Amino acid sequence: DEKRVSRFVFIGKNLDLDFYREGFMACCDDTLRFKVGDMVEVNVGTYRPGKVLKLWDDGNAYRVEIQEKRKVNVWAPIDNDVYIRLPKITEVE
């Protein structure tokens, strides 16, 4: 009897191993940085202001409502600044 082993394999060139490792490990941890109702910025090509609506929604870490006129809902698959982050503070002159 051989010992069974499970492995994840990422195929590609010049992969950012730290990024994938961090993302994978974030999925293993039930603790998330943000709570329902928190104001965040979510990456939809550019960072837009959003409000966290739900945690662990359909396998995604966050469901976020974009805080614009249309109130579109988007998902952040993992708890990582690439997808969702604290709002940036901008200085007012």
Secondary structure, 3 states (H helix, E strand, C coil): CCCCCCCCCCCCCCCCHHHHHHHHHHHHCCCCCCCCCCEEEEECCCEEEEEEEEEEECCEEEEEEECCCCCCEEEECCCCCCCEECCCCCCCC
